[in-house]
Amino acid sequence: MPSIVTFIGWHDSGKTTLASQVVSELNLLGYRVAVIKSSNESGVVFDTPGTDTAKHKLAGADSVMFLGPDQLVLQTQNRNLSLTTLALRYFPDADIIIGEGFKTARHVAKIEVLRSPDQMLRNQVNGVIAVATDLEDVPGDHIFRLDESKEIAKFIEKKFLLDTSIGNDRAVLLVNGRKVPLKRFVQEMLAGTVEGFVHTLKCTEQVEEIELHIRTKKKLTNIE
């Protein structure tokens, strides 16, 4: 599973500008980067010149997804999937997922883009690992200026990309679109069982990755 870092902040705080600059820096470092952008606006035209999604694509993102109240581009309805589910389902081959928005996403690292001291989100949401701002005397660790996209990219690389044990799950389980944490030995058992079954099918191509979706015949209980 690729790591996820999302940029959060108020409207017009500069999230898109900074995020696209960081995407460009990560791209220059040789990483495959996917972008998922969230918006509260309906009727937004996707990927036309000058739009935020177009900026991310020009910055070098390998994949770009736009999530609005009325659409999830690739041209489908918003089924209220979590950021983690979207990343797992659509961009499993990316090295890193850069989000924009999703400030209430659980268990997701966030970088806050801050313009005004009375708009700080760090104390209102969980998972903020850094702040990008030109304000003076902002307390805390990992405080970056808004023009330090290269430094932020290096910070992301050190924290999420250089340690090969991070995001290197053997098997990932989603139940009703939510990731269920699995201990390593459970991952090994689950992956080994499915791999063994697939090998009995005598696939003619080299098997590198297996995706399995199961729709239950009846409602299961006691699933948290």
C-alpha positions in Angstrom: 0.0 0.0 0.0 1.5 3.4 -0.9 1.8 6.0 1.8 -0.5 9.0 1.8 0.1 12.6 2.7 -2.6 15.2 2.2 -2.3 19.0 2.2 -5.0 20.7 4.2 -6.0 24.4 4.8 -8.7 27.0 4.2 -9.9 28.0 0.8 -7.2 30.1 -1.0 -4.6 29.2 1.5 -2.3 28.0 -1.4 -2.8 24.2 -1.0 -2.9 23.5 -4.7 0.2 25.6 -5.5 2.3 24.0 -2.8 1.0 20.5 -3.4 1.7 20.7 -7.1 5.2 22.0 -6.4 5.9 19.1 -4.0 4.5 16.7 -6.7 7.0 18.1 -9.2 9.9 17.7 -6.7 8.9 14.1 -5.9 8.7 13.4 -9.6 12.2 14.8 -10.1 13.4 12.4 -7.4 12.1 9.6 -9.5 8.9 8.6 -7.6 5.6 7.7 -9.1 3.1 10.2 -7.7 -0.7 10.1 -7.8 -2.9 13.0 -6.8 -6.4 12.9 -5.3 -8.1 16.3 -5.0 -11.2 17.0 -2.9 -13.6 19.9 -3.4 -16.9 21.1 -2.0 -18.0 22.6 -5.3 -20.4 20.9 -7.7 -20.2 21.1 -11.5 -16.5 21.4 -11.6 -14.9 20.8 -15.1 -12.1 18.3 -14.8 -8.6 18.7 -16.2 -9.1 21.8 -18.4 -6.3 24.3 -18.7 -5.9 26.5 -15.6 -7.8 24.1 -13.3 -6.2 22.6 -10.1 -6.2 19.1 -11.6 -4.5 20.3 -14.7 -1.8 22.0 -12.6 -1.2 18.7 -10.8 -0.9 16.9 -14.1 1.5 19.4 -15.5 3.5 19.1 -12.3 4.2 15.5 -13.3 1.6 13.5 -11.4 1.2 10.0 -12.9 -2.5 9.9 -12.0 -5.0 12.6 -10.9 -8.4 12.0 -9.3 -11.0 14.7 -8.6 -13.6 14.1 -5.9 -16.5 16.5 -5.6 -20.0 16.3 -4.1 -21.5 15.3 -7.5 -18.7 13.4 -9.2 -15.6 11.2 -8.8 -13.5 11.6 -11.9 -13.1 9.0 -13.5 -16.7 10.1 -14.4 -18.7 8.3 -11.7 -20.8 9.1 -8.7 -19.2 9.9 -5.3 -19.8 6.8 -3.2 -18.2 8.5 -0.2 -15.2 6.2 -0.2 -12.4 7.1 2.2 -9.1 8.6 1.0 -7.4 5.3 2.0 -9.9 3.2 0.0 -9.5 5.5 -3.1 -5.7 5.2 -2.9 -5.8 1.4 -2.5 -8.4 0.8 -5.2 -7.2 3.1 -8.0 -3.5 3.8 -7.4 -1.9 0.6 -5.9 1.2 1.0 -8.1 2.0 4.5 -7.0 5.0 5.1 -4.6 3.2 7.9 -2.8 -0.3 9.4 -2.8 -0.6 13.2 -2.5 -4.0 14.4 -1.3 -5.6 17.8 -1.3 -8.3 18.4 1.2 -9.6 15.4 3.3 -8.9 17.2 6.5 -11.1 14.8 8.5 -9.6 11.6 7.0 -8.6 9.2 9.8 -5.2 7.6 10.0 -3.8 9.8 7.2 -0.8 12.1 7.5 -1.5 15.8 6.8 0.5 18.9 6.0 -1.3 22.1 6.9 -1.0 25.1 4.7 -1.5 28.1 6.9 -2.0 31.8 5.9 -3.8 33.3 9.0 -3.1 32.5 12.7 -6.8 32.4 13.4 -7.4 29.6 10.8 -5.1 27.0 12.2 -6.5 23.5 11.8 -3.7 21.6 13.6 -5.5 21.6 16.9 -8.9 20.7 15.3 -7.9 17.6 13.2 -5.7 14.6 13.8 -2.6 13.5 11.9 -0.9 16.9 11.1 2.8 16.1 10.7 4.0 19.5 9.4 2.9 23.0 8.7 3.7 25.2 5.7 3.4 28.9 6.4 5.0 32.3 6.1 3.7 33.4 9.5 6.3 34.0 12.2 6.6 32.2 15.5 4.4 29.2 14.6 5.2 26.6 17.3 5.9 22.9 16.8 8.3 20.7 14.8 8.6 20.5 11.0 7.5 24.1 10.2 8.3 25.0 6.6 7.9 28.2 4.6 5.5 28.2 1.6 8.4 28.4 -0.8 10.1 25.3 0.6 8.5 22.7 -1.7 11.9 21.0 -2.2 12.4 20.7 1.6 8.9 19.4 2.1 9.4 16.8 -0.7 12.6 15.7 1.1 10.7 15.5 4.4 8.1 13.3 2.8 10.8 11.1 1.1 12.6 10.6 4.4 9.4 9.9 6.4 7.6 7.7 3.9 9.7 6.5 1.0 13.2 5.6 2.2 12.0 3.1 4.8 11.0 0.1 2.6 9.1 -1.4 5.5 6.5 1.4 5.4 3.6 0.7 3.1 4.9 -2.7 2.2 1.9 -4.8 3.2 1.8 -8.3 2.0 -2.0 -8.3 1.9 -4.6 -5.6 2.4 -8.2 -6.3 3.5 -11.0 -3.8 2.9 -14.4 -4.5 4.4 -17.2 -2.2 3.2 -14.6 0.1 1.8 -12.7 0.4 5.1 -9.2 -1.0 5.6 -9.0 -3.6 8.4 -5.6 -3.7 10.1 -3.9 -7.1 9.7 -0.9 -8.4 11.7 2.0 -9.6 9.6 1.4 -13.3 10.1 -2.3 -12.9 9.2 -1.2 -11.1 6.0 1.1 -14.0 5.2 -1.6 -16.6 5.8 -4.2 -14.8 3.7 -1.8 -14.0 0.8 -0.4 -17.6 0.8 -3.9 -19.1 0.7 -5.0 -16.9 -2.2 -1.8 -17.4 -4.1 -2.0 -21.1 -3.7 -5.5 -21.1 -5.2 -4.5 -18.9 -8.1 -1.6 -21.2 -9.0 -4.0 -24.1 -9.3 -5.8 -22.2 -12.1 -2.7 -22.6 -14.3 -2.5 -19.0 -15.3 -0.3 -18.6 -18.4 1.2 -15.2 -17.3 3.6 -14.4 -14.5 1.6 -13.5 -11.4 2.9 -10.4 -9.6 -0.2 -9.0 -7.9 -3.6 -10.5 -7.1 -6.8 -8.5 -6.6 -9.8 -10.2 -5.0 -13.3 -8.6 -4.5 -15.9 -10.6 -2.7 -19.6 -9.7 -2.4 -21.2 -11.6 0.5 -24.5 -13.5 0.0 -25.8 -12.5 3.4 -25.0 -9.7 5.9 -22.2 -10.6 8.2 -22.3 -9.4 11.8 -19.7 -8.4 14.4 -17.5 -6.5 11.9 -16.2 -3.3 13.5 
